[in-house]
Amino acid sequence: LSLGNHSQVSRVPVAIKVLDVNDNAPEFASEHEAFLCENGKPGQVIQIVSAVDKDDPKNGHYFLYSLLPEMVNNPNFTIKKNEGK
């Protein structure tokens, strides 16, 4: 098909149906309010969070937690995986 030959070009309307497979957004499993004492130790766990999603995927859920971009290089706070607990 040559793009310059318009006699061989046709247009057909196409309907696309998007199935609603993710109609619930992930949310925290419970409300969290963290407190940090001024005498906290390095490496001390401040808060453990978990999320749920009311959608039922075939392979289970996977959630990724991250710090805001401006906090990534802050040595005072880190996020660690706590899988299976």
ZINORJO-V272996 format. One record per pair of residues at least 12 apart in sequence whose C-alpha atoms are under 10 Angstrom apart, sorted by the first residue. I is the first residue (numbers start at 0). J is the second residue. D is the distance in Angstrom with one decimal. If there is no record, write none. Layout:
[[I & J & D] [I & J & D]]
This chain:
[[20 & 54 & 7.7] [20 & 55 & 8.9] [20 & 56 & 8.6] [21 & 52 & 9.2] [21 & 53 & 8.9] [21 & 54 & 6.2] [21 & 55 & 8.7] [21 & 56 & 8.8] [22 & 52 & 9.7] [22 & 53 & 8.6] [22 & 54 & 7.1] [23 & 51 & 9.9] [23 & 52 & 6.6] [23 & 53 & 6.0] [23 & 54 & 6.0] [23 & 55 & 9.8] [24 & 51 & 8.9] [24 & 52 & 6.4] [24 & 53 & 7.8] [24 & 54 & 8.2] [25 & 50 & 6.5] [25 & 51 & 5.6] [25 & 52 & 4.5] [25 & 53 & 7.5] [25 & 54 & 8.7] [25 & 60 & 9.5] [25 & 62 & 8.4] [26 & 49 & 8.6] [26 & 50 & 5.4] [26 & 51 & 5.6] [26 & 52 & 6.4] [26 & 53 & 8.9] [27 & 48 & 7.2] [27 & 49 & 5.8] [27 & 50 & 4.1] [27 & 51 & 6.1] [27 & 52 & 8.7] [28 & 48 & 7.7] [28 & 49 & 5.6] [28 & 50 & 4.7] [28 & 51 & 5.4] [28 & 52 & 8.8] [29 & 48 & 8.2] [29 & 49 & 7.8] [29 & 50 & 8.0] [29 & 51 & 9.2] [30 & 48 & 9.1] [30 & 49 & 10.0] [31 & 46 & 8.2] [31 & 47 & 8.9] [31 & 48 & 7.5] [31 & 49 & 9.8] [32 & 46 & 8.4] [33 & 45 & 6.7] [33 & 46 & 6.0] [33 & 47 & 9.2] [34 & 46 & 8.3] [41 & 75 & 8.4] [41 & 76 & 9.6] [42 & 75 & 9.2] [42 & 76 & 8.9] [42 & 77 & 8.9] [44 & 76 & 9.9] [44 & 77 & 9.7] [44 & 78 & 9.6] [44 & 79 & 9.7] [45 & 76 & 9.4] [46 & 78 & 9.8] [47 & 78 & 9.6] [47 & 79 & 9.6] [47 & 80 & 9.8] [47 & 81 & 8.4] [48 & 64 & 9.4] [48 & 81 & 9.5] [49 & 62 & 8.6] [49 & 64 & 9.5] [49 & 81 & 9.6] [50 & 62 & 7.3] [50 & 63 & 9.8] [50 & 64 & 9.8] [63 & 80 & 9.0] [64 & 78 & 7.4] [64 & 79 & 8.8] [64 & 80 & 8.6] [65 & 77 & 8.8] [65 & 78 & 6.8] [65 & 79 & 9.2] [66 & 78 & 7.3]]
